[in-house]
Amino acid sequence: MQSFIALYGFLDLVLRAYLLATQAIIVGGVAFLTLVLSPLEGKLDAAEAPIARRCLRIIFWSCCASVLGEIVAVGVLTAMLVGTLQVDFAVAASADAVVSHFIAMILSGALALYVRLGAGAFFMWRGGAVALALLLVCAHVGVTHAASRPVASALLVTTEIVHLLAAAIWIGGIPFLLVALGMTKSGEARRLIASKFSRNAMWSVGALIAAGLLMMTRHTSDVSALYETNYGMLLSTKFVLLFGLLCFAAANLSTTRRLWRISSTPIRRLLRFSEVEVGLGLVALFCAAALASASLPTDGGAERTSLSEITARFAPRWPSFHSPAYAELSAAQTPADVSSVGEPATPSPPSPADIAWAEMNHHLAGVFVVLMGFFALLERHRQTASAARNWPLLFLLLGGILMVRADETAWPLGPIGFFESLRDPQIVQHKVIVVLIATFAIFEWQVRRGRFKSDWPAFVFPITTGAAAAFLLTHYGHTEGKDEVLVAISHTPIALLGVVSASARWLEIRLSDSSAGRVAGYVWPVAFILSGLLLLLYREV
């Protein structure tokens, strides 16, 4: 049970992100059918019915996925409450958060049945679906900061509902926009769909920003909390991701306006930019899930750094490639008790050898990442393409090094066995990132060598890179200690550059024969190089 409790924070993060994503698609789909397709009824000719059926099918399966996630969330949270509070199952199951998940499960199931049974007459009976979607958002608010305060504020709860709805209508509606535009061949129909969605999205963005700013003023005591606390760092990261989303949205708005003037305007770039918006939105939802678990700066439950500490930590210094012997590390001098792995404990301060070991890991990784970006740029030139195309193997080598050195307390170097080490959430995340790195390396190497006949393996690069960046953004800060906040601050720009790399590579693949695709092909190697340089400057003291 102690091992499960230690892993609960990581499981909670993944479940929150999963449920936010499914909820966004459900609500976004209902909003798209209600606010975009319904007003255009009778204007889209033969494409209207197939689009509606496809959208309803996506909503149905998203509801099923939400039901499954809510069941897992109810079970995991109930087990955690029983284990930590030593209460009966009935008492744990009556907790507000458990009840909120249970209600959300019922609502998702009801909406799935409603969509499936009333698919033929959805527009006639859409009011019921809208009501269920709104109730689903309200149920989710029950597990947010707004409703978990000692005295819940009606203003904050309402603001949270508006914030979630706006995000769902915008980000959750984009997949349905892609479906609708992909299924229409008429320029007039595309113009009507794109302009209608664009108008709704603009209102949603305004509501999203207004609600977000209001919650920020209530949850953060001052501007310095945006960089001195874990909550503030995650919030600042969301701002950066929102800025990226707005840049792509502005580009798509420009295309939509041209489409309104000239119905034959190509929409390929709009579609591809919208795909990137979906990816950025998923990463933002991952950050939002982490925010829901972080202590609020106004509560004073987390330590705060200071600007002087941050400045001192990030003062430039030459990288060190001196690695102490394993025998000098604290892990080697204090044999671990396997029975206590993953149990909450007060960590002892790292020794100079521990710090040197960790810094060496980052600096070595920086060398590999810089080299990969450099060789990826060389590959773009015909004279050096064949010699440089094997650069993904450097990632495979990096994954092997991290597997050995990233967790000195665990197998293969430390006394803790491989399976026993999986009780520690931080080690689990390290393993996940190593698996993503290895998957990236193997697939991308074969893509560069032209070994695949289909196109889908090329997308493993942006998907795994984006997933690794999302994990890195939320990897530190769980103890709410200032040292972890400082480490999180140093990793956040690297993770954001990973998001840039994933987005640019996606556009390079999807717009390979356009100027935007060619520019993106230079952006992601440069982002790799910048990430490597940040890793070379990394320090822990």
C-alpha positions as CSV (number, residue, x, y, z in Angstrom):
1,M,0.0,0.0,0.0
2,Q,2.9,2.4,0.8
3,S,4.3,1.9,-2.7
4,F,0.9,2.6,-4.2
5,I,0.5,5.8,-2.2
6,A,3.9,6.9,-3.4
7,L,2.9,6.3,-7.0
8,Y,-0.5,8.0,-6.5
9,G,0.8,11.5,-7.4
10,F,2.1,10.3,-10.8
11,L,-1.1,8.2,-11.4
12,D,-3.3,11.2,-10.5
13,L,-1.4,13.4,-12.9
14,V,-1.8,11.0,-15.8
15,L,-5.5,10.4,-15.0
16,R,-6.3,14.1,-14.7
17,A,-4.6,14.8,-18.1
18,Y,-6.5,11.9,-19.7
19,L,-9.8,12.9,-18.3
20,L,-9.3,16.6,-19.3
21,A,-8.5,15.5,-22.8
22,T,-11.5,13.2,-23.2
23,Q,-13.8,15.9,-21.6
24,A,-12.4,18.5,-24.0
25,I,-13.2,16.4,-27.0
26,I,-16.7,15.5,-25.7
27,V,-17.7,19.1,-24.9
28,G,-15.9,20.4,-28.0
29,G,-17.8,17.9,-30.2
30,V,-21.2,18.8,-28.7
31,A,-20.3,22.5,-29.1
32,F,-19.2,22.0,-32.7
33,L,-22.4,20.2,-33.7
34,T,-24.5,22.8,-31.8
35,L,-22.7,26.1,-32.7
36,V,-21.2,25.3,-36.1
37,L,-23.1,22.5,-37.9
38,S,-26.6,23.2,-36.6
39,P,-26.8,26.8,-37.8
40,L,-25.5,25.6,-41.2
41,E,-28.2,22.9,-41.5
42,G,-29.4,22.8,-45.1
43,K,-26.4,24.8,-46.5
44,L,-23.8,22.0,-46.7
45,D,-25.6,19.9,-49.3
46,A,-24.8,16.2,-49.2
47,A,-21.8,16.6,-46.8
48,E,-23.9,17.6,-43.8
49,A,-25.2,14.2,-42.7
50,P,-21.9,12.3,-43.1
51,I,-20.1,15.0,-41.1
52,A,-22.6,14.8,-38.3
53,R,-22.4,11.0,-38.2
54,R,-18.6,11.1,-38.0
55,C,-18.6,13.7,-35.3
56,L,-21.2,11.8,-33.2
57,R,-19.1,8.6,-33.5
58,I,-16.0,10.5,-32.1
59,I,-18.1,11.9,-29.3
60,F,-19.5,8.4,-28.5
61,W,-16.1,6.8,-28.3
62,S,-14.7,9.7,-26.3
63,C,-17.5,9.2,-23.8
64,C,-16.6,5.6,-23.5
65,A,-13.0,6.5,-22.9
66,S,-14.1,9.0,-20.3
67,V,-16.2,6.4,-18.5
68,L,-13.3,4.0,-18.4
69,G,-11.0,6.8,-17.0
70,E,-13.5,7.8,-14.4
71,I,-13.9,4.2,-13.2
72,V,-10.1,4.0,-12.8
73,A,-10.0,7.4,-11.0
74,V,-12.7,6.4,-8.6
75,G,-10.9,3.2,-7.7
76,V,-7.4,4.8,-7.4
77,L,-8.6,7.7,-5.3
78,T,-10.7,5.5,-3.0
79,A,-7.8,3.1,-2.5
80,M,-5.5,6.0,-1.7
81,L,-7.9,7.5,0.9
82,V,-8.4,4.1,2.6
83,G,-4.6,3.6,2.7
84,T,-3.7,7.1,4.0
85,L,-6.6,8.0,6.3
86,Q,-7.3,4.4,7.5
87,V,-11.0,4.8,7.0
88,D,-13.7,2.4,5.8
89,F,-14.4,2.0,2.1
90,A,-17.8,3.6,2.5
91,V,-16.3,6.7,4.1
92,A,-13.6,7.0,1.4
93,A,-16.2,6.5,-1.4
94,S,-18.3,9.4,0.0
95,A,-15.4,11.9,-0.3
96,D,-16.3,14.9,-2.5
97,A,-13.6,14.2,-5.1
98,V,-14.7,10.5,-5.4
99,V,-18.3,11.6,-5.8
100,S,-17.4,14.1,-8.5
101,H,-15.6,11.4,-10.5
102,F,-18.5,9.0,-10.0
103,I,-21.0,11.7,-11.2
104,A,-18.8,12.4,-14.2
105,M,-18.7,8.7,-15.0
106,I,-22.6,8.6,-15.0
107,L,-22.8,11.7,-17.1
108,S,-20.3,10.4,-19.7
109,G,-22.2,7.1,-19.9
110,A,-25.5,8.9,-20.3
111,L,-24.2,11.1,-23.0
112,A,-22.8,8.1,-24.8
113,L,-26.2,6.5,-24.8
114,Y,-27.9,9.7,-25.8
115,V,-25.6,10.2,-28.8
116,R,-25.9,6.6,-29.9
117,L,-29.7,6.3,-29.5
118,G,-30.5,9.7,-30.9
119,A,-27.9,10.0,-33.6
120,G,-30.5,10.2,-36.3
121,A,-32.2,13.2,-34.8
122,F,-29.4,14.8,-32.9
123,F,-30.0,18.4,-34.1
124,M,-33.7,18.1,-33.1
125,W,-32.8,16.9,-29.6
126,R,-29.4,18.6,-29.1
127,G,-30.6,20.4,-26.0
128,G,-30.2,17.2,-24.0
129,A,-26.7,16.7,-25.2
130,V,-25.8,20.3,-24.4
131,A,-27.2,19.9,-20.8
132,L,-25.2,16.7,-20.2
133,A,-22.0,18.3,-21.5
134,L,-22.5,21.3,-19.2
135,L,-23.1,19.0,-16.2
136,L,-20.0,17.0,-17.1
137,V,-17.9,20.2,-16.9
138,C,-19.5,21.1,-13.6
139,A,-18.7,17.7,-12.2
140,H,-15.1,18.1,-13.2
141,V,-14.9,21.4,-11.3
142,G,-15.4,19.3,-8.1
143,V,-11.8,18.1,-8.3
144,T,-10.2,21.5,-9.0
145,H,-8.8,24.2,-6.7
146,A,-12.0,26.3,-7.1
147,A,-14.2,23.7,-5.3
148,S,-11.7,22.2,-2.9
149,R,-11.2,25.4,-0.9
150,P,-12.2,25.4,2.8
151,V,-15.0,27.8,1.8
152,A,-15.8,27.5,-1.9
153,S,-16.2,30.7,-3.7
154,A,-19.1,30.9,-6.1
155,L,-17.2,33.4,-8.3
156,L,-14.2,31.0,-8.6
157,V,-16.3,28.0,-9.3
158,T,-18.2,29.9,-12.0
159,T,-14.9,31.2,-13.4
160,E,-13.5,27.6,-13.5
161,I,-16.5,26.4,-15.4
162,V,-16.2,29.2,-18.0
163,H,-12.5,28.5,-18.3
164,L,-13.0,24.7,-18.9
165,L,-15.9,25.4,-21.3
166,A,-13.9,27.9,-23.3
167,A,-10.9,25.6,-23.6
168,A,-13.1,22.7,-24.7
169,I,-15.0,24.7,-27.3
170,W,-11.7,25.9,-28.8
171,I,-9.2,23.1,-28.4
172,G,-11.7,20.3,-28.2
173,G,-13.5,21.5,-31.3
174,I,-10.5,21.6,-33.6
175,P,-10.5,17.8,-34.2
176,F,-14.1,18.1,-35.4
177,L,-13.2,21.1,-37.6
178,L,-10.5,18.9,-39.2
179,V,-13.1,16.2,-39.8
180,A,-15.6,18.6,-41.3
181,L,-13.2,20.3,-43.6
182,G,-11.6,17.0,-44.7
183,M,-15.1,15.7,-45.7
184,T,-16.1,18.7,-47.7
185,K,-15.0,19.4,-51.3
186,S,-17.1,22.5,-51.8
187,G,-15.2,25.8,-51.3
188,E,-18.5,27.4,-50.2
189,A,-19.1,24.8,-47.5
190,R,-15.5,25.0,-46.3
191,R,-15.9,28.8,-46.1
192,L,-19.0,28.6,-44.0
193,I,-17.6,25.9,-41.6
194,A,-14.3,27.6,-41.1
195,S,-15.7,31.1,-40.6
196,K,-18.4,29.8,-38.1
197,F,-15.8,27.9,-36.1
198,S,-13.4,30.8,-36.2
199,R,-16.0,33.2,-34.8
200,N,-16.8,30.8,-31.9
201,A,-13.1,30.2,-31.3
202,M,-12.4,33.9,-30.9
203,W,-15.2,34.3,-28.3
204,S,-13.8,31.2,-26.5
205,V,-10.2,32.5,-26.5
206,G,-11.5,35.8,-25.0
207,A,-13.4,34.0,-22.3
208,L,-10.5,31.6,-21.6
209,I,-8.0,34.4,-21.1
210,A,-10.4,36.5,-19.0
211,A,-11.3,33.6,-16.7
212,G,-7.6,32.5,-16.5
213,L,-6.5,36.0,-15.4
214,L,-9.2,36.2,-12.8
215,M,-8.2,32.8,-11.3
216,M,-4.5,33.8,-11.4
217,T,-5.2,36.9,-9.3
218,R,-7.0,34.8,-6.7
219,H,-4.6,31.9,-6.7
220,T,-1.3,33.8,-6.7
221,S,-0.5,36.4,-4.1
222,D,2.0,38.4,-6.2
223,V,3.8,38.4,-9.6
224,S,6.9,36.8,-8.1
225,A,4.9,33.7,-7.3
226,L,4.9,33.0,-11.1
227,Y,8.6,32.0,-10.9
228,E,9.2,31.3,-7.3
229,T,6.8,28.4,-6.8
230,N,6.0,25.2,-8.6
231,Y,2.4,26.3,-9.3
232,G,3.6,29.6,-10.7
233,M,6.1,27.8,-13.0
234,L,3.4,25.6,-14.4
235,L,1.1,28.6,-14.8
236,S,3.9,30.5,-16.7
237,T,4.4,27.5,-18.9
238,K,0.7,27.5,-19.8
239,F,1.1,31.2,-20.8
240,V,3.9,30.3,-23.2
241,L,1.9,27.4,-24.6
242,L,-1.2,29.7,-25.0
243,F,1.0,32.2,-26.9
244,G,2.0,29.4,-29.3
245,L,-1.6,28.4,-29.7
246,L,-2.6,32.0,-30.4
247,C,0.1,32.3,-33.1
248,F,-1.2,29.3,-35.0
249,A,-4.8,30.5,-34.5
250,A,-3.9,33.9,-35.9
251,A,-2.3,32.3,-39.0
252,N,-5.5,30.2,-39.4
253,L,-7.7,33.3,-39.0
254,S,-5.8,34.9,-41.8
255,T,-6.5,31.9,-44.0
256,T,-10.2,31.9,-43.0
257,R,-10.5,35.6,-44.0
258,R,-9.0,34.9,-47.4
259,L,-11.3,31.9,-47.7
260,W,-14.3,34.2,-47.1
261,R,-13.2,36.5,-49.9
262,I,-12.2,33.7,-52.3
263,S,-13.9,30.4,-51.7
264,S,-11.3,28.5,-53.7
265,T,-8.4,29.5,-51.3
266,P,-6.3,26.4,-50.4
267,I,-6.9,25.3,-46.8
268,R,-4.0,22.8,-46.5
269,R,-2.0,25.0,-44.3
270,L,-5.0,25.7,-42.1
271,L,-5.5,22.0,-41.6
272,R,-1.9,21.3,-40.7
273,F,-1.6,24.3,-38.4
274,S,-4.8,23.1,-36.7
275,E,-3.2,19.7,-36.1
276,V,-0.4,21.4,-34.3
277,E,-2.9,23.4,-32.3
278,V,-4.3,20.1,-31.1
279,G,-0.9,18.9,-30.0
280,L,-0.1,22.1,-28.2
281,G,-3.5,21.9,-26.5
282,L,-2.8,18.4,-25.2
283,V,0.5,19.6,-23.7
284,A,-1.3,22.5,-22.1
285,L,-3.9,20.1,-20.7
286,F,-1.1,18.1,-19.2
287,C,0.2,21.3,-17.5
288,A,-3.4,22.0,-16.3
289,A,-3.6,18.6,-14.7
290,A,-0.3,19.2,-12.9
291,L,-1.6,22.6,-11.8
292,A,-4.7,21.0,-10.2
293,S,-2.3,18.9,-7.9
294,A,0.1,21.7,-7.0
295,S,-0.2,23.8,-3.8
296,L,-1.5,27.3,-4.3
297,P,0.9,30.1,-3.5
298,T,-1.8,31.8,-1.5
299,D,-2.0,28.8,0.8
300,G,1.7,28.9,1.8
301,G,1.9,25.1,1.6
302,A,5.0,25.2,-0.6
303,E,8.5,26.6,-0.3
304,R,9.4,29.6,-2.4
305,T,12.6,30.4,-4.1
306,S,13.9,33.9,-4.6
307,L,15.1,35.8,-7.5
308,S,18.6,35.9,-6.1
309,E,18.6,32.1,-5.7
310,I,17.4,31.7,-9.3
311,T,20.0,34.1,-10.6
312,A,22.8,32.3,-8.7
313,R,21.6,28.9,-10.0
314,F,21.7,30.0,-13.6
315,A,24.9,32.0,-13.6
316,P,26.9,30.7,-16.7
317,R,29.6,28.1,-15.9
318,W,31.6,25.8,-18.1
319,P,30.2,22.2,-18.2
320,S,32.0,19.5,-16.3
321,F,32.6,16.1,-17.6
322,H,34.1,14.7,-14.5
323,S,32.0,11.8,-13.1
324,P,32.8,10.6,-9.6
325,A,33.2,6.9,-9.0
326,Y,30.0,5.1,-8.1
327,A,31.5,4.2,-4.7
328,E,31.6,7.9,-3.8
329,L,27.8,8.3,-4.2
330,S,25.4,8.4,-1.3
331,A,23.5,5.5,-2.9
332,A,26.6,3.3,-2.7
333,Q,27.4,4.3,0.9
334,T,23.9,3.8,2.2
335,P,22.4,0.5,1.0
336,A,18.7,0.9,0.2
337,D,16.0,-1.0,2.1
338,V,13.8,-2.4,-0.7
339,S,10.8,-2.4,1.6
340,S,11.0,1.3,2.0
341,V,11.4,2.2,-1.7
342,G,8.8,4.7,-2.7
343,E,7.7,5.5,0.8
344,P,7.4,9.2,1.8
345,A,10.6,10.3,3.5
346,T,12.6,13.4,4.2
347,P,15.4,13.3,1.6
348,S,18.9,13.9,2.8
349,P,20.9,16.7,1.1
350,P,22.9,15.5,-1.9
351,S,26.6,15.1,-1.4
352,P,29.1,16.9,-3.7
353,A,29.6,13.5,-5.5
354,D,25.8,13.2,-6.0
355,I,25.7,16.7,-7.5
356,A,28.6,16.0,-9.8
357,W,27.0,12.8,-11.0
358,A,23.7,14.5,-11.8
359,E,25.4,17.4,-13.6
360,M,27.6,15.0,-15.6
361,N,24.4,13.2,-16.8
362,H,22.9,16.5,-18.1
363,H,26.1,17.7,-19.6
364,L,26.7,14.4,-21.4
365,A,23.1,14.5,-22.7
366,G,23.7,18.0,-23.9
367,V,26.7,16.9,-26.0
368,F,24.5,14.2,-27.7
369,V,21.6,16.5,-28.3
370,V,23.8,19.3,-29.8
371,L,25.5,16.7,-32.1
372,M,22.1,15.3,-33.2
373,G,20.9,18.8,-34.1
374,F,24.1,19.5,-36.0
375,F,24.0,16.3,-38.0
376,A,20.3,16.8,-38.7
377,L,21.2,20.1,-40.3
378,L,24.0,18.5,-42.3
379,E,21.6,15.9,-43.6
380,R,19.6,18.6,-45.3
381,H,22.5,19.3,-47.7
382,R,22.9,16.9,-50.5
383,Q,26.7,16.6,-50.1
384,T,26.6,15.4,-46.6
385,A,23.1,13.8,-46.4
386,S,24.2,10.1,-46.7
387,A,26.9,10.4,-44.0
388,A,24.7,12.3,-41.6
389,R,21.4,10.4,-41.9
390,N,22.3,7.9,-39.1
391,W,22.1,10.7,-36.4
392,P,19.1,9.0,-34.7
393,L,21.5,6.3,-33.4
394,L,23.0,8.9,-31.1
395,F,19.6,9.1,-29.4
396,L,19.6,5.3,-28.9
397,L,23.1,5.6,-27.3
398,L,21.8,8.4,-25.1
399,G,18.9,6.3,-24.0
400,G,21.3,3.5,-23.0
401,I,23.4,5.9,-21.0
402,L,20.4,7.3,-19.2
403,M,19.1,3.8,-18.5
404,V,22.3,3.1,-16.6
405,R,23.1,6.5,-15.0
406,A,19.8,8.4,-14.5
407,D,18.9,6.6,-11.3
408,E,22.0,5.6,-9.4
409,T,20.0,4.0,-6.5
410,A,18.3,1.5,-8.8
411,W,19.3,-1.3,-11.2
412,P,21.7,-1.7,-12.9
413,L,24.1,0.3,-10.7
414,G,22.2,0.6,-7.4
415,P,21.0,-1.9,-4.8
416,I,17.3,-1.6,-5.7
417,G,16.1,-4.1,-8.3
418,F,14.4,-3.0,-11.5
419,F,10.8,-4.0,-10.6
420,E,11.2,-2.7,-7.0
421,S,12.4,0.7,-8.4
422,L,9.1,1.1,-10.2
423,R,7.6,2.0,-6.9
424,D,9.3,5.4,-7.1
425,P,7.3,7.8,-9.3
426,Q,10.4,9.8,-10.4
427,I,12.2,6.6,-11.5
428,V,9.0,5.5,-13.4
429,Q,9.0,8.8,-15.3
430,H,12.7,8.4,-16.1
431,K,12.0,4.9,-17.5
432,V,9.1,6.3,-19.5
433,I,11.3,9.0,-21.0
434,V,14.0,6.4,-21.8
435,V,11.4,4.3,-23.6
436,L,10.3,7.3,-25.6
437,I,13.9,8.1,-26.6
438,A,14.5,4.6,-27.7
439,T,11.3,4.4,-29.7
440,F,12.1,7.7,-31.3
441,A,15.6,6.6,-32.2
442,I,14.7,3.2,-33.7
443,F,11.8,4.5,-35.8
444,E,13.5,7.7,-37.0
445,W,16.6,5.9,-38.0
446,Q,14.6,3.5,-40.2
447,V,12.7,6.5,-41.6
448,R,15.9,8.2,-42.6
449,R,17.1,5.1,-44.3
450,G,13.8,4.7,-46.2
451,R,13.0,1.3,-44.8
452,F,9.2,2.0,-44.3
453,K,6.8,1.9,-47.2
454,S,4.0,3.7,-45.3
455,D,4.1,7.3,-44.0
456,W,3.0,6.7,-40.4
457,P,6.4,5.8,-38.9
458,A,7.6,9.3,-39.6
459,F,5.1,10.7,-37.0
460,V,6.7,8.7,-34.2
461,F,9.3,11.5,-34.0
462,P,6.9,14.4,-33.2
463,I,4.6,12.3,-31.0
464,T,7.4,10.8,-28.8
465,T,9.2,14.1,-28.6
466,G,6.0,15.9,-27.6
467,A,5.2,13.3,-25.0
468,A,8.7,13.4,-23.5
469,A,8.4,17.2,-23.3
470,A,5.1,17.0,-21.5
471,F,6.5,14.6,-19.0
472,L,9.6,16.8,-18.5
473,L,7.4,19.8,-17.9
474,T,5.7,18.0,-15.0
475,H,8.6,15.9,-13.8
476,Y,9.7,18.0,-10.9
477,G,8.0,20.0,-8.1
478,H,6.0,17.3,-6.5
479,T,7.7,17.7,-3.1
480,E,7.0,21.5,-3.3
481,G,10.6,22.1,-2.1
482,K,12.6,25.1,-3.4
483,D,15.3,22.8,-4.8
484,E,12.9,21.0,-7.0
485,V,11.4,24.3,-8.1
486,L,14.9,25.4,-9.2
487,V,15.4,22.2,-11.1
488,A,12.0,22.6,-12.7
489,I,12.9,26.1,-13.8
490,S,16.0,24.8,-15.5
491,H,14.1,22.0,-17.2
492,T,11.1,24.0,-18.4
493,P,12.9,25.8,-21.3
494,I,14.3,22.5,-22.5
495,A,10.8,21.0,-22.4
496,L,9.4,23.9,-24.3
497,L,12.1,23.6,-27.0
498,G,11.0,19.9,-27.2
499,V,7.5,21.1,-27.9
500,V,8.9,23.4,-30.6
501,S,10.8,20.5,-32.1
502,A,7.8,18.2,-32.2
503,S,5.6,20.9,-33.8
504,A,8.2,21.8,-36.4
505,R,8.9,18.2,-37.3
506,W,5.1,17.6,-37.7
507,L,4.8,20.5,-40.0
508,E,7.9,19.4,-42.0
509,I,6.2,16.1,-42.6
510,R,2.7,17.4,-43.3
511,L,3.9,20.4,-45.5
512,S,6.9,18.9,-47.0
513,D,6.4,20.5,-50.4
514,S,5.8,24.0,-49.2
515,S,7.9,26.9,-47.9
516,A,6.4,26.5,-44.4
517,G,7.5,22.8,-44.3
518,R,11.0,23.7,-45.5
519,V,11.4,26.4,-42.8
520,A,10.1,23.9,-40.2
521,G,12.8,21.5,-41.3
522,Y,15.4,23.9,-40.1
523,V,13.6,25.0,-37.0
524,W,13.6,21.6,-35.1
525,P,17.3,20.9,-35.5
526,V,18.0,24.4,-34.2
527,A,15.7,23.8,-31.3
528,F,17.6,20.6,-30.6
529,I,20.9,22.5,-30.6
530,L,19.5,25.1,-28.2
531,S,18.2,22.3,-25.9
532,G,21.6,20.8,-25.9
533,L,23.3,24.1,-25.0
534,L,20.9,24.5,-22.1
535,L,21.8,21.0,-20.9
536,L,25.5,21.9,-21.1
537,L,24.9,24.9,-18.8
538,Y,22.8,22.9,-16.3
539,R,23.9,23.0,-12.7
540,E,22.4,21.8,-9.4
541,V,24.1,24.3,-7.0
